[in-house]
Amino acid sequence: MDIISRKQFDVIVVGGGAAGCATTYNLAKAGVKVALLEKYDLNTQASGRNAGSLHGQIQFEPFDELGDEWAKNFLPGLNFLAESLKMWKTLSTELKVDLEVGGNGGLMVAQTSSDMLALARKIELENSIGINSRLIDRNELKEKAPYISQSMLGAAFCPIEGKANPLTTAPAFAARAQEMGAEIHTGIEVFEISKESSKFHFKTSNGEFVANQIVLTANAGLPKLAKFFGIDLPITDVPVQVSVTEQVEKFVNHLIYFTTEKLTFKQANSGSLLIGGGWPAKYKNNGEPTFNIDSLQSNLKVALKVCPSISKINLIRTWIGVGNGTPDHNPIIGMVPNTPGAYIGMYPYMGFTASPLMGQVLTELVVNGTSSVDLKPFSPQRF
Ligand SMILES: Cc1cc2nc3c(=O)[nH]c(=O)nc-3n(C[C@H](O)[C@H](O)[C@H](O)COP(=O)(O)OP(=O)(O)OC[C@H]3O[C@@H](n4cnc5c(N)ncnc54)[C@H](O)[C@@H]3O)c2cc1C
C-alpha cells in the first residue's frame, strides 16, 4: 500500500472512471489542489469496458418502450450529450493523446415502415433542440453504407455521432491532471464520508483523508456513498456484453444501430469490429456477472442480419461491463441536497460520451458554485 504523505486537499474526487478523471483534470487546470481516490486501478469499470460509441441521438429501445413523453423529458440529457460531443472534436489535441475520435455519424437502420415512422417522430424531437439528424431512404443508406443489408428500408442519420477509444480516454485525462499537480491514488476504497465543522472526512482503506469540497463520480458506487448524506439514488446495475473481432480492412465508417433488436456496431481504427448494444450477461450463484452464450449468439445474429458480409470475420473476445442507469435516463448532477461543497456527477448508459462535459460542469460547480448548463432537470432530489 502507498504511503501518502499529505491527506488534506481542497477537493477530493471519488471514482477514477472517465467522469472522475475528466473532473480531476479540469480542477487541476483551474489551479485547485485536488486528489482522486479510486478503489481499483483507473478506468477498470464502466469507462474502460464500454463500446466507445459517441452517442448523439435518442436511443430506440427506450423511445419505443417509454414513448414520446419520456423522450421529451430526456431532451435536456440529450442536449448534454450534444454539447459534450462538441468537446470531443478537440479533445485529442487538448490531452495530447490520439483518442481515435472519428466516424461519419450514426445510422439507426429500420426494417419496417412502422419503425421508419417512429424514427421520423424521434428525429422531430432531436431537431427541436438543434441536433440535425434526418431520415434517409434505402437509396441514400446504400450510398452511405453499402455493407448494410438491402432488406433495410432506411435509417435515422445523426451526423454528430461517432466513436473514440475508451481504453485511452480516462488515462489521458488523469495523466494531464497529474502533470498539473493533481494527486491520483488508486487502490483506495472510500468506506465512509462525514461532514464535521465545514470539512469532509473520509474513512478509507488507506486511513483518513480530509477535504474542503468533494465530488462523487463513483457511478455504481454512488448509492452507497450518497446514503451517508441521507439520500437514496435509484441507480440500476445491468451487466452487459461487448465483443470484438479480428482486424479487417476498413469498411464501416458509421456507428450502426438497429431499431428492431439491440445492436451497436462500429469499426475501431485498428480494424476490429466492436459489436454490442446492451445484450445482458448472466449472474453466477455468488452474484458475480458471467458470460452468457445465448446473449452472444443473439447479438451476432442481429449483427449478421444488419450486415451479412461480416459472416466470415472471426470473433476474438467478449467481455462484460456493468451498465448503470437512472429511471428517466437523465443524468444526476448537482449539489448533494443540503450539503454545500459536496457534488455528484453520474451520466447513465452513455456516460463515456458525456464525460468531457461532465468534468467541466462539476469543476464549475466546485469553483463557482454554479454551472453554465441548466442542471435543474438533473437534480439528485428529483426521484
Ligand atoms: C458494456 C458497456 C458498454 C457501454 N457502451 C457505451 C458507449 O458505447 N458509449 C457511451 O457513451 N457509454 C457507454 N457505456 C456507459 C459508460 O461506460 C458509462 O456511463 C461511463 O463509463 C461512466 O463513467 P463513470 O466515470 O461515471 O463511471 P465508472 O467508469 O464506473 O467509474 C466509477 C469509478 O468509481 C470507483 N468507485 C466506486 N465506489 C468507490 C469507492 N467507494 N471508493 C473509491 N472508488 C470507488 C469504481 O471503482 C470506478 O472505477 C457503456 C457501459 C458498459 C458497461
The ligand as an SDF file (V2000), in Angstrom:
LIG
                    3D

 53 58  0  0  0  0  0  0  0  0999 V2000
  -20.5530   -2.7390  -21.6280 C   0  0  0  0  0  0  0  0  0  0  0  0
  -20.8180   -1.2680  -21.6270 C   0  0  0  0  0  0  0  0  0  0  0  0
  -20.8820   -0.5870  -22.8470 C   0  0  0  0  0  0  0  0  0  0  0  0
  -21.0970    0.7960  -22.8500 C   0  0  0  0  0  0  0  0  0  0  0  0
  -21.0290    1.4480  -24.0390 N   0  0  0  0  0  0  0  0  0  0  0  0
  -21.0350    2.8090  -24.0370 C   0  0  0  0  0  0  0  0  0  0  0  0
  -20.7760    3.5050  -25.2460 C   0  0  0  0  0  0  0  0  0  0  0  0
  -20.5130    2.8830  -26.2940 O   0  0  0  0  0  0  0  0  0  0  0  0
  -20.8260    4.8550  -25.2180 N   0  0  0  0  0  0  0  0  0  0  0  0
  -21.0860    5.5530  -24.0700 C   0  0  0  0  0  0  0  0  0  0  0  0
  -21.1500    6.7910  -24.1240 O   0  0  0  0  0  0  0  0  0  0  0  0
  -21.2720    4.9170  -22.9020 N   0  0  0  0  0  0  0  0  0  0  0  0
  -21.2450    3.5660  -22.8490 C   0  0  0  0  0  0  0  0  0  0  0  0
  -21.4280    2.8880  -21.6850 N   0  0  0  0  0  0  0  0  0  0  0  0
  -21.6400    3.6650  -20.4490 C   0  0  0  0  0  0  0  0  0  0  0  0
  -20.3420    4.2740  -19.9540 C   0  0  0  0  0  0  0  0  0  0  0  0
  -19.3080    3.3380  -19.9790 O   0  0  0  0  0  0  0  0  0  0  0  0
  -20.5380    4.7900  -18.5180 C   0  0  0  0  0  0  0  0  0  0  0  0
  -21.7210    5.5790  -18.4670 O   0  0  0  0  0  0  0  0  0  0  0  0
  -19.3550    5.6550  -18.1000 C   0  0  0  0  0  0  0  0  0  0  0  0
  -18.1440    4.9760  -18.3160 O   0  0  0  0  0  0  0  0  0  0  0  0
  -19.4810    6.0270  -16.6220 C   0  0  0  0  0  0  0  0  0  0  0  0
  -18.2870    6.6870  -16.2340 O   0  0  0  0  0  0  0  0  0  0  0  0
  -18.0220    6.9810  -14.7240 P   0  0  0  0  0  0  0  0  0  0  0  0
  -16.6810    7.5760  -14.6120 O   0  0  0  0  0  0  0  0  0  0  0  0
  -19.1940    7.7370  -14.1780 O   0  0  0  0  0  0  0  0  0  0  0  0
  -18.1090    5.5670  -14.0100 O   0  0  0  0  0  0  0  0  0  0  0  0
  -17.0250    4.2910  -13.8650 P   0  0  0  0  0  0  0  0  0  0  0  0
  -16.2400    4.2130  -15.1020 O   0  0  0  0  0  0  0  0  0  0  0  0
  -17.8570    3.1810  -13.4430 O   0  0  0  0  0  0  0  0  0  0  0  0
  -16.1060    4.8330  -12.7260 O   0  0  0  0  0  0  0  0  0  0  0  0
  -16.5270    4.8920  -11.3870 C   0  0  0  0  0  0  0  0  0  0  0  0
  -15.3330    4.5150  -10.5350 C   0  0  0  0  0  0  0  0  0  0  0  0
  -15.6460    4.7230   -9.1480 O   0  0  0  0  0  0  0  0  0  0  0  0
  -14.9430    3.7470   -8.3950 C   0  0  0  0  0  0  0  0  0  0  0  0
  -15.5600    3.6260   -7.0770 N   0  0  0  0  0  0  0  0  0  0  0  0
  -16.8300    3.2420   -6.7850 C   0  0  0  0  0  0  0  0  0  0  0  0
  -17.0330    3.2660   -5.4540 N   0  0  0  0  0  0  0  0  0  0  0  0
  -15.8750    3.6790   -4.8840 C   0  0  0  0  0  0  0  0  0  0  0  0
  -15.4580    3.8820   -3.5330 C   0  0  0  0  0  0  0  0  0  0  0  0
  -16.2940    3.6890   -2.5180 N   0  0  0  0  0  0  0  0  0  0  0  0
  -14.1790    4.2850   -3.2970 N   0  0  0  0  0  0  0  0  0  0  0  0
  -13.3260    4.5060   -4.3400 C   0  0  0  0  0  0  0  0  0  0  0  0
  -13.6710    4.3070   -5.6310 N   0  0  0  0  0  0  0  0  0  0  0  0
  -14.9280    3.9080   -5.9010 C   0  0  0  0  0  0  0  0  0  0  0  0
  -15.0870    2.4870   -9.2550 C   0  0  0  0  0  0  0  0  0  0  0  0
  -14.1110    1.5200   -8.9280 O   0  0  0  0  0  0  0  0  0  0  0  0
  -14.9500    3.0550  -10.6750 C   0  0  0  0  0  0  0  0  0  0  0  0
  -13.6300    2.9650  -11.1510 O   0  0  0  0  0  0  0  0  0  0  0  0
  -21.2740    1.5050  -21.6320 C   0  0  0  0  0  0  0  0  0  0  0  0
  -21.2360    0.8160  -20.4220 C   0  0  0  0  0  0  0  0  0  0  0  0
  -20.9870   -0.5490  -20.4180 C   0  0  0  0  0  0  0  0  0  0  0  0
  -20.9130   -1.2560  -19.0980 C   0  0  0  0  0  0  0  0  0  0  0  0
  1  2  1  0
  2  3  1  0
  2 52  2  0
  3  4  2  0
  4  5  1  0
  4 50  1  0
  5  6  2  0
  6  7  1  0
  6 13  1  0
  7  8  2  0
  7  9  1  0
  9 10  1  0
 10 11  2  0
 10 12  1  0
 12 13  2  0
 13 14  1  0
 14 15  1  0
 14 50  1  0
 15 16  1  0
 16 17  1  0
 16 18  1  0
 18 19  1  0
 18 20  1  0
 20 21  1  0
 20 22  1  0
 22 23  1  0
 23 24  1  0
 24 25  2  0
 24 26  1  0
 24 27  1  0
 27 28  1  0
 28 29  2  0
 28 30  1  0
 28 31  1  0
 31 32  1  0
 32 33  1  0
 33 34  1  0
 33 48  1  0
 34 35  1  0
 35 36  1  0
 35 46  1  0
 36 37  1  0
 36 45  1  0
 37 38  2  0
 38 39  1  0
 39 40  1  0
 39 45  2  0
 40 41  1  0
 40 42  2  0
 42 43  1  0
 43 44  2  0
 44 45  1  0
 46 47  1  0
 46 48  1  0
 48 49  1  0
 50 51  2  0
 51 52  1  0
 52 53  1  0
M  END
$$$$
